[in-house]
């Protein structure tokens, strides 16, 4: 075996103790900085995991609760709309219902109108859209209309009597008239 000759020499001067201590301090400070960064990353990761596990699940639970409550509220919108419509319509109809005149009251008033008018016959009753009543009468004389007007003055709750028409058919001695009036309660 052949022996190789190796020359060992170092062109870089040897380090002093002060340089060696500085390098060791630098290495230890680098390690402690890396440990500090690693510790910070671990703490941040724990906060993120805690937020995801604890806070985000609660937020999702509350959002689901709010959505279900809003869904329940929206399910009742049709009921609220219907009840509101019924309430509005009933309030609008209240004055009309209060003015509802029973048929027997109309007949009673009609009979009082034709009192003291011999041979007067009521041929029809009607109620107009505006709430006025119309009575058609057949009388034997046109002068009976004056008696009818006088009778109307004595009837309570009868207002705005108006003679719409007074006519006589050709070849007949009878007069037909239509009288319009308002009854109140």
C-alpha positions in Angstrom: 0.0 0.0 0.0 1.1 3.2 -0.9 1.1 5.9 1.5 -0.3 9.2 0.5 1.2 12.3 1.6 -1.1 14.9 2.8 -0.1 18.3 3.9 -2.3 20.0 6.3 -2.2 23.6 6.4 -4.8 26.3 7.0 -4.6 29.6 5.3 -7.3 31.1 7.5 -5.9 32.2 10.8 -7.4 30.4 13.8 -10.3 32.0 15.6 -9.9 33.8 18.8 -11.9 32.9 21.9 -13.8 36.1 21.5 -14.9 35.2 18.0 -15.9 31.7 19.1 -18.0 33.1 21.9 -19.7 35.6 19.5 -20.5 32.8 17.1 -21.9 30.7 19.9 -24.0 33.6 21.1 -25.2 34.2 17.6 -26.1 30.6 17.2 -28.0 30.5 20.5 -29.8 33.7 19.7 -30.8 32.3 16.3 -32.1 29.2 17.9 -34.0 31.2 20.5 -35.5 33.4 17.8 -36.6 30.3 15.8 -38.1 28.8 19.0 -39.9 32.1 19.6 -41.3 32.1 16.0 -42.3 28.5 16.3 -44.0 29.2 19.7 -45.9 32.1 18.1 -47.0 30.0 15.2 -48.2 27.3 17.5 -50.2 29.8 19.7 -51.7 31.4 16.5 -52.7 27.9 15.3 -54.3 27.2 18.6 -56.3 30.5 18.4 -57.5 29.7 14.9 -58.5 26.2 15.9 -60.2 27.5 19.0 -62.1 30.1 16.9 -63.2 27.5 14.4 -64.3 25.0 17.0 -65.8 27.4 19.6 -66.9 30.6 18.0 -67.7 29.7 14.4 -69.9 26.8 15.4 -71.8 29.1 17.7 -72.2 31.7 15.0 -73.5 29.1 12.6 -75.9 27.8 15.3 -77.2 31.3 15.9 -77.6 32.1 12.2 -79.6 28.8 11.7 -81.8 29.9 14.7 -82.3 33.3 13.1 -83.2 31.8 9.8 -85.7 29.4 11.3 -87.3 32.3 13.3 -87.4 34.4 10.1 -89.0 31.4 8.2 -91.6 31.1 10.9 -92.3 34.8 10.7 -92.6 34.6 6.9 -95.0 31.6 7.3 -97.3 33.9 9.3 -97.2 36.7 6.7 -100.2 35.3 4.8 -102.2 35.0 8.1 -101.2 38.5 9.0 -102.2 39.8 5.6 -105.5 38.0 5.7 -106.3 39.2 9.2 -105.3 42.7 8.3 -107.5 42.6 5.2 -110.4 41.3 7.2 -109.8 44.0 9.9 -109.7 46.7 7.2 -112.8 45.5 5.4 -114.7 45.1 8.6 -113.8 48.6 9.7 -114.8 49.9 6.2 -118.1 48.0 6.4 -119.0 49.1 10.0 -120.8 52.3 8.9 -122.8 50.4 6.3 -123.7 47.7 8.7 -124.8 50.3 11.2 -127.1 51.7 8.5 -128.6 48.3 7.7 -132.3 48.7 7.7 -134.5 45.7 8.3 -137.2 44.9 5.8 -139.9 45.1 8.3 -138.8 48.7 9.1 -139.0 49.6 5.4 -142.5 48.1 5.1 -143.6 49.9 8.2 -142.3 53.3 6.8 -143.9 52.5 3.4 -147.3 51.8 5.0 -147.1 55.1 7.0 -146.3 57.0 3.8 -149.5 55.7 2.2 -151.8 56.3 5.2 -154.8 58.4 4.5 -154.4 57.8 0.8 -157.4 55.7 -0.4 -156.8 52.9 -2.9 -153.0 53.5 -2.8 -151.0 50.3 -3.5 -147.3 49.8 -3.2 -146.1 48.0 -6.3 -142.4 47.6 -5.6 -139.6 48.2 -3.1 -136.0 48.8 -4.1 -132.7 49.9 -2.6 -130.2 51.8 -4.7 -126.4 51.3 -4.6 -126.0 54.5 -2.6 -128.3 53.2 0.1 -131.5 55.2 -0.8 -134.8 53.4 -0.9 -137.3 53.6 -3.8 -141.0 52.8 -3.5 -143.3 52.6 -6.5 -146.9 53.4 -5.7 -150.1 53.4 -7.7 -152.6 56.0 -6.6 -156.0 57.2 -7.8 -155.2 60.9 -7.9 -152.1 63.1 -8.5 -153.2 65.1 -5.4 -152.4 62.1 -3.2 -148.7 62.9 -3.6 -149.3 65.9 -1.3 -150.7 63.7 1.4 -147.7 61.3 0.9 -145.3 64.3 1.4 -147.2 65.4 4.5 -147.1 61.8 5.9 -143.3 61.7 5.4 -142.9 64.7 7.8 -144.3 62.7 10.6 -142.1 59.6 10.1 -139.0 59.4 12.4 -135.6 58.7 10.7 -136.9 59.4 7.2 -134.8 61.9 5.3 -134.5 63.5 1.9 -137.9 62.5 0.4 -137.8 63.0 -3.3 -140.6 62.3 -5.9 -138.8 60.8 -8.8 -141.7 60.5 -11.2 -145.4 60.9 -11.4 -147.2 59.7 -14.5 -150.5 58.4 -15.7 -151.0 55.7 -18.3 -153.2 56.5 -21.3 -156.7 55.1 -20.8 -156.2 54.6 -17.0 -157.4 56.7 -14.2 -154.6 55.6 -11.9 -151.3 57.5 -11.3 -147.9 55.8 -10.8 -145.2 57.4 -8.8 -141.7 56.6 -7.5 -140.6 58.0 -4.3 -137.0 58.0 -3.1 -135.9 58.5 0.5 -133.2 57.7 3.1 -133.8 55.8 6.3 -131.5 56.1 9.2 -131.3 54.1 12.4 
